[in-house]
Amino acid sequence: MKQKLVEKLLLILVPLVAFESSAEEMRFNMTRGVTDISGQVYDLHMTILYICIAIAIVVFGLMIFAMIKFRKSKGAVASTFHESTKVEIAWTIIPFIILILMAIPATKTLIAMEDSSSADLTIKVTGSQWKWHYSYFDQGVEFYSFLATPTKQIEGGEIKGENYLLEVDKPLVIPTNRKVRFLMTSDDVIHSWWVPAFAIKKDANPGFINEAWTRVDKPGVYRGQCAELCGKDHGFMPIVVKVLEEGEFDTWLEDQKVIAKAEAKKAQAALAVTLTLDQLMSKGKPLYEARCGACHQVNGEGIPNVFPAIKDSPIAKGSISEHIEIVLNGKSGTAMQAFANQLTAEELAAVITYERNAWGNSTGDAVQASDIYSHGE
């Protein structure tokens, strides 16, 4: 009898052990990730899954046993009782105990996930349609991160790359072995910063600050994306995090400070330069397609009743000052963002010039960086 019981237990345990060893590699299962928190989340997920499997086996097992054992064809007669204090106590106490057993590890994990205190580095993450802005607190380093997948791949003109729609021009860079705190917010609608490898999925709400944190021990490149339906180009808002060894990160951070100063000097020098219309158009076309084309469309025709057209518009053909104003400071109550802090004066001048002369607008206006600077004073 004992031997048969052991054999039955082995029949149950062996598949469970095999499942556990291969569960991390299953395509549709949660991934373990690369942080301690992500490991805790994965273990919690598997624990709850096993509890649910056990409950399902017991419940459905009893149902199937009852249907077979007490079926009418075998002469079973249904009992005519109702109300049973013992049964009611049992089906109240047992689920309560199960919930407590599930709540204890879940609570521990949730508390650990929300503890962003004693961080070594704080980064503000701001979502906007459809890009991320990263600002390193007290470091003087900030930048926007845009989708880098070529338009031809998106339109089907080229073979899609390995990281299709999950590649950016400037990744977020963080160090290993340091606690990094993230402050999440938004410029417009609700976004959600999601990196599965870190077990972070936190909403970025306009007017509010949410917190998250991570500590990564393994260098590498980790990818995610916006997990909130934030508009028509929701699928074009990826996240790429590059994790460097501590020494490499410190070097990178110092380099960024030097680059920022150099770009500031370059932008200042550009104010004294006068570019030709052809030069401005050449510089403005790729900038427009990357920054404005998602809403106003590459052909400048916009989306009726959603995003206005630039082609033949009163803005593009009207006052230069009004055109500069709306590009610099946006328009409240609409999806039109302020680009004053997103582009340099030279880039803004090139985009506005392109909008005023592309698609048959042909105003002949050549807006210069100095015009942008004087307007903002």
ROBA-425397 format. One line per field, with one value per residue (C-alpha): x negated, y negated, z. Coordinates in nm, 3 decimals, decimal comma. Each point is the difference from the previous one (the first is absolute). Last residue first. Layout:
<atoms>
east [X | ...]
north [Y | ...]
up [Z | ...]
</atoms>
This chain:
<atoms>
east [-1,284 | 0,146 | 0,065 | -0,357 | -0,140 | 0,226 | -0,082 | -0,373 | 0,028 | 0,114 | 0,336 | -0,030 | 0,337 | 0,053 | 0,370 | 0,002 | 0,295 | -0,015 | -0,061 | -0,304 | -0,084 | 0,149 | -0,033 | -0,367 | -0,074 | 0,167 | -0,206 | -0,328 | 0,060 | 0,080 | -0,320 | -0,210 | 0,167 | -0,073 | 0,274 | 0,190 | 0,004 | 0,193 | 0,203 | 0,328 | 0,251 | 0,309 | 0,241 | 0,260 | 0,142 | -0,301 | -0,188 | -0,373 | -0,265 | -0,275 | 0,192 | 0,305 | -0,207 | -0,219 | 0,306 | 0,156 | -0,320 | -0,024 | 0,349 | 0,204 | -0,074 | -0,105 | 0,255 | 0,281 | -0,042 | -0,065 | -0,190 | -0,043 | 0,310 | 0,176 | -0,007 | 0,321 | 0,301 | -0,174 | -0,347 | -0,289 | -0,066 | -0,368 | -0,114 | -0,200 | 0,307 | 0,111 | 0,005 | -0,279 | -0,178 | -0,091 | -0,315 | -0,165 | 0,146 | -0,047 | -0,361 | -0,075 | 0,138 | -0,139 | -0,371 | 0,043 | 0,260 | -0,229 | -0,294 | 0,216 | 0,135 | -0,352 | -0,140 | -0,100 | -0,232 | -0,019 | 0,251 | -0,187 | -0,283 | 0,236 | 0,119 | -0,360 | -0,087 | 0,299 | -0,094 | -0,352 | 0,134 | 0,235 | -0,280 | -0,225 | 0,280 | 0,070 | -0,367 | 0,012 | 0,302 | -0,164 | -0,313 | 0,209 | 0,195 | -0,316 | -0,127 | 0,328 | 0,037 | 0,256 | 0,373 | 0,159 | 0,374 | 0,213 | 0,364 | 0,230 | 0,270 | 0,111 | 0,284 | 0,191 | -0,009 | 0,377 | 0,033 | -0,111 | 0,128 | -0,220 | -0,286 | -0,266 | -0,292 | -0,272 | -0,358 | -0,306 | -0,359 | -0,272 | -0,195 | 0,115 | 0,059 | 0,298 | 0,157 | 0,341 | 0,240 | 0,352 | 0,180 | 0,310 | 0,026 | 0,326 | 0,109 | 0,015 | -0,018 | -0,295 | 0,120 | -0,251 | -0,098 | -0,331 | -0,089 | -0,359 | -0,014 | 0,359 | -0,080 | 0,326 | 0,041 | 0,375 | 0,152 | 0,300 | 0,055 | -0,191 | -0,332 | -0,033 | -0,149 | -0,222 | -0,272 | -0,250 | -0,241 | -0,321 | -0,163 | -0,356 | -0,164 | -0,005 | 0,018 | 0,277 | 0,029 | 0,334 | -0,032 | -0,046 | 0,110 | 0,245 | 0,068 | 0,299 | 0,216 | -0,187 | -0,281 | -0,124 | 0,063 | 0,302 | -0,080 | 0,044 | 0,286 | 0,262 | 0,117 | -0,151 | -0,325 | -0,013 | 0,056 | -0,324 | 0,025 | -0,166 | 0,291 | -0,088 | -0,173 | -0,017 | -0,294 | -0,114 | -0,331 | -0,064 | -0,099 | 0,209 | 0,290 | -0,055 | 0,280 | 0,148 | 0,268 | 0,196 | 0,170 | 0,338 | 0,206 | -0,151 | -0,150 | -0,224 | -0,252 | -0,188 | -0,314 | -0,132 | -0,333 | -0,137 | 0,346 | 0,049 | 0,379 | 0,185 | 0,190 | 0,304 | -0,123 | -0,108 | 0,345 | 0,163 | -0,221 | 0,074 | 0,372 | 0,010 | -0,189 | 0,260 | 0,308 | -0,004 | -0,004 | 0,263 | 0,217 | -0,029 | 0,099 | 0,306 | 0,088 | -0,005 | 0,193 | 0,304 | 0,050 | -0,047 | 0,238 | 0,270 | -0,059 | 0,022 | 0,312 | 0,179 | 0,304 | 0,212 | 0,076 | 0,178 | -0,283 | -0,014 | 0,058 | -0,273 | 0,122 | -0,315 | 0,157 | 0,081 | -0,366 | -0,143 | -0,347 | -0,059 | 0,139 | -0,132 | -0,352 | 0,003 | 0,107 | -0,243 | -0,288 | 0,114 | -0,022 | -0,316 | -0,193 | 0,108 | -0,104 | -0,342 | -0,045 | 0,094 | -0,253 | -0,264 | 0,069 | -0,016 | -0,346 | -0,111 | 0,099 | -0,163 | -0,323 | 0,012 | 0,065 | -0,287 | -0,231 | 0,109 | -0,080 | -0,349 | -0,068 | -0,066 | 0,345 | 0,181 | 0,222 | 0,376 | 0,127 | 0,120 | -0,325 | -0,105 | -0,365 | 0,063 | 0,247 | -0,255 | -0,139 | 0,334 | 0,189 | -0,248 | 0,039 | 0,382 | -0,010 | -0,211 | 0,214 | 0,332 | -0,129 | -0,238 | 0,293 | 0,173 | -0,313 | -0,034 | 0,363 | -0,056 | -0,305 | 0,190 | 0,277]
north [-8,651 | 0,302 | -0,188 | -0,131 | 0,354 | 0,144 | -0,282 | 0,043 | 0,365 | -0,114 | 0,032 | 0,008 | -0,104 | 0,079 | 0,054 | 0,317 | 0,179 | 0,250 | 0,307 | -0,160 | -0,370 | -0,119 | 0,339 | 0,024 | -0,347 | 0,092 | 0,318 | -0,177 | -0,283 | 0,249 | 0,190 | -0,319 | -0,107 | 0,340 | 0,258 | 0,156 | -0,288 | -0,243 | 0,282 | -0,069 | 0,271 | -0,019 | 0,265 | -0,267 | -0,185 | -0,229 | -0,066 | 0,059 | -0,237 | -0,003 | 0,143 | -0,216 | -0,316 | 0,054 | 0,027 | -0,307 | -0,199 | 0,122 | -0,133 | 0,199 | 0,270 | 0,272 | -0,102 | -0,065 | 0,358 | 0,088 | 0,312 | 0,000 | 0,214 | 0,015 | 0,310 | 0,178 | -0,124 | 0,095 | 0,153 | -0,221 | -0,094 | -0,085 | 0,290 | 0,148 | -0,007 | -0,285 | 0,227 | 0,255 | -0,230 | -0,262 | 0,125 | 0,249 | -0,121 | -0,365 | 0,056 | 0,193 | -0,289 | -0,292 | 0,044 | 0,016 | -0,277 | -0,223 | 0,057 | -0,067 | -0,324 | -0,120 | -0,008 | -0,310 | 0,065 | -0,227 | 0,201 | 0,317 | -0,102 | 0,025 | 0,343 | 0,116 | -0,132 | 0,185 | 0,313 | -0,013 | -0,039 | 0,295 | 0,210 | -0,067 | 0,098 | 0,308 | 0,102 | -0,027 | 0,231 | 0,251 | 0,013 | 0,060 | 0,269 | 0,177 | 0,010 | 0,135 | 0,270 | -0,101 | 0,069 | -0,123 | -0,049 | -0,011 | -0,108 | 0,003 | -0,250 | 0,099 | 0,232 | -0,289 | -0,184 | -0,059 | -0,099 | 0,082 | 0,355 | 0,078 | 0,251 | -0,232 | 0,218 | 0,230 | 0,095 | 0,095 | -0,044 | 0,155 | -0,014 | 0,237 | -0,107 | -0,226 | -0,195 | -0,143 | -0,263 | -0,132 | -0,321 | -0,174 | -0,378 | -0,171 | -0,286 | 0,215 | 0,371 | 0,228 | 0,348 | 0,249 | 0,339 | 0,112 | 0,368 | -0,089 | 0,242 | -0,095 | -0,370 | -0,198 | -0,377 | -0,068 | -0,304 | -0,209 | -0,307 | -0,329 | -0,092 | 0,312 | 0,109 | 0,271 | -0,045 | 0,285 | 0,101 | 0,186 | 0,215 | 0,067 | 0,336 | -0,060 | -0,349 | -0,166 | -0,119 | -0,086 | 0,066 | -0,273 | 0,065 | 0,271 | 0,364 | 0,222 | -0,065 | 0,278 | 0,133 | 0,268 | -0,219 | 0,001 | 0,054 | -0,324 | -0,176 | 0,131 | -0,342 | 0,055 | 0,124 | -0,302 | -0,235 | 0,118 | 0,127 | -0,260 | -0,085 | -0,309 | -0,061 | -0,359 | -0,132 | -0,117 | -0,044 | -0,279 | 0,251 | -0,106 | 0,226 | 0,190 | -0,099 | 0,245 | -0,097 | 0,277 | -0,011 | 0,018 | -0,198 | -0,093 | 0,194 | -0,154 | 0,210 | -0,180 | 0,186 | 0,031 | 0,168 | 0,167 | 0,060 | 0,020 | 0,037 | 0,152 | 0,257 | 0,072 | 0,331 | 0,126 | -0,070 | 0,177 | 0,308 | 0,032 | -0,051 | 0,272 | 0,246 | -0,046 | -0,042 | 0,347 | 0,185 | -0,243 | 0,068 | 0,376 | -0,035 | -0,204 | 0,254 | 0,278 | -0,196 | -0,094 | 0,328 | 0,191 | -0,212 | 0,040 | 0,375 | 0,042 | -0,214 | 0,200 | -0,150 | 0,209 | 0,371 | 0,195 | 0,232 | 0,096 | 0,366 | 0,200 | 0,294 | 0,051 | -0,172 | -0,300 | -0,086 | 0,008 | 0,137 | -0,154 | -0,350 | -0,004 | 0,100 | -0,261 | -0,274 | 0,112 | -0,002 | -0,337 | -0,154 | 0,179 | -0,039 | -0,364 | -0,081 | 0,162 | -0,188 | -0,328 | 0,066 | 0,087 | -0,323 | -0,203 | 0,144 | -0,052 | -0,368 | -0,051 | 0,155 | -0,228 | -0,310 | 0,091 | 0,050 | -0,336 | -0,155 | 0,151 | -0,133 | 0,167 | 0,118 | 0,322 | -0,005 | 0,050 | 0,297 | -0,007 | 0,095 | 0,260 | -0,028 | -0,087 | 0,291 | 0,263 | 0,094 | -0,054 | 0,219 | 0,286 | -0,028 | -0,002 | 0,298 | 0,197 | -0,095 | 0,157 | 0,337 | -0,002 | -0,034 | 0,296 | 0,214 | -0,093 | 0,104 | 0,328 | 0,073 | -0,080 | 0,244]
up [-2,556 | -0,181 | -0,324 | -0,010 | 0,028 | -0,269 | -0,239 | 0,076 | -0,102 | -0,346 | -0,178 | -0,378 | -0,146 | -0,370 | 0,066 | -0,207 | 0,164 | -0,285 | 0,213 | 0,173 | 0,039 | 0,329 | 0,171 | -0,103 | 0,135 | 0,329 | 0,026 | -0,086 | 0,247 | 0,274 | -0,077 | 0,017 | 0,324 | 0,149 | 0,038 | 0,290 | 0,246 | -0,222 | -0,157 | 0,182 | -0,085 | -0,219 | 0,133 | 0,069 | 0,301 | 0,020 | -0,323 | -0,026 | 0,137 | -0,261 | -0,295 | 0,073 | 0,043 | -0,307 | -0,224 | 0,160 | -0,063 | -0,358 | -0,068 | -0,249 | -0,254 | 0,244 | 0,264 | -0,250 | -0,126 | -0,367 | 0,111 | 0,377 | 0,050 | 0,334 | 0,223 | 0,103 | -0,201 | -0,327 | 0,049 | -0,110 | -0,363 | 0,046 | -0,220 | 0,287 | 0,221 | 0,231 | 0,304 | -0,050 | -0,247 | 0,260 | 0,175 | -0,236 | -0,331 | 0,095 | 0,107 | -0,318 | -0,216 | 0,204 | -0,073 | -0,378 | 0,008 | 0,210 | -0,235 | -0,306 | 0,151 | 0,071 | 0,352 | 0,196 | 0,293 | 0,306 | 0,202 | -0,090 | 0,238 | 0,297 | -0,109 | -0,038 | 0,346 | 0,150 | -0,195 | 0,145 | 0,353 | -0,045 | -0,152 | 0,302 | 0,239 | -0,209 | 0,019 | 0,380 | 0,006 | -0,236 | 0,217 | 0,313 | -0,188 | -0,112 | 0,359 | 0,133 | -0,267 | -0,259 | -0,035 | -0,323 | 0,029 | -0,315 | 0,013 | -0,301 | -0,101 | -0,352 | 0,103 | 0,159 | -0,333 | -0,018 | 0,364 | 0,354 | 0,037 | 0,298 | 0,009 | -0,142 | -0,100 | 0,124 | -0,074 | 0,199 | -0,118 | 0,212 | 0,323 | 0,279 | 0,359 | -0,061 | 0,285 | -0,076 | 0,118 | -0,045 | 0,089 | -0,131 | -0,035 | -0,100 | -0,228 | -0,311 | 0,093 | -0,075 | 0,096 | 0,139 | -0,135 | 0,147 | 0,036 | -0,103 | -0,296 | -0,090 | -0,060 | -0,002 | 0,026 | -0,033 | -0,170 | 0,100 | -0,218 | -0,036 | 0,158 | 0,213 | 0,332 | 0,144 | 0,262 | -0,027 | 0,275 | -0,085 | 0,267 | -0,103 | -0,079 | -0,376 | -0,146 | -0,206 | -0,361 | -0,162 | -0,372 | -0,263 | -0,361 | 0,097 | -0,082 | 0,087 | -0,307 | -0,185 | 0,216 | -0,241 | -0,303 | -0,231 | -0,366 | -0,193 | -0,181 | 0,241 | 0,122 | 0,344 | -0,152 | -0,233 | 0,294 | 0,160 | 0,360 | 0,223 | 0,233 | 0,200 | 0,334 | 0,119 | 0,202 | 0,342 | 0,182 | 0,249 | 0,267 | 0,299 | -0,111 | -0,325 | -0,242 | -0,249 | -0,253 | -0,168 | -0,340 | -0,167 | 0,103 | 0,335 | 0,288 | 0,263 | 0,194 | 0,277 | 0,102 | 0,354 | 0,081 | 0,315 | 0,145 | 0,376 | -0,025 | -0,297 | 0,206 | -0,219 | -0,143 | 0,344 | 0,144 | -0,295 | 0,046 | 0,370 | -0,063 | -0,265 | 0,224 | 0,281 | -0,220 | -0,156 | 0,334 | 0,129 | -0,306 | 0,052 | 0,366 | -0,098 | -0,271 | 0,265 | 0,265 | -0,207 | -0,188 | 0,324 | 0,208 | -0,267 | -0,020 | 0,379 | 0,028 | -0,266 | -0,171 | -0,231 | -0,001 | -0,276 | -0,101 | -0,365 | -0,083 | -0,166 | -0,208 | -0,203 | -0,301 | 0,223 | 0,056 | 0,350 | -0,058 | -0,343 | 0,058 | 0,356 | -0,106 | -0,279 | 0,241 | 0,271 | -0,250 | -0,136 | 0,344 | 0,118 | -0,326 | -0,038 | 0,356 | -0,059 | -0,327 | 0,170 | 0,277 | -0,259 | -0,189 | 0,322 | 0,069 | -0,363 | 0,007 | 0,337 | -0,131 | -0,305 | 0,211 | 0,233 | -0,297 | -0,146 | 0,337 | 0,004 | -0,347 | -0,335 | -0,110 | 0,090 | -0,309 | 0,031 | -0,200 | -0,360 | -0,170 | 0,255 | 0,097 | 0,364 | 0,031 | -0,106 | 0,340 | 0,177 | -0,250 | 0,046 | 0,377 | -0,035 | -0,239 | 0,252 | 0,301 | -0,106 | -0,121 | 0,295 | 0,240 | -0,166 | 0,031 | 0,368 | 0,062 | -0,182 | 0,216 | 0,319 | -0,097]
</atoms>
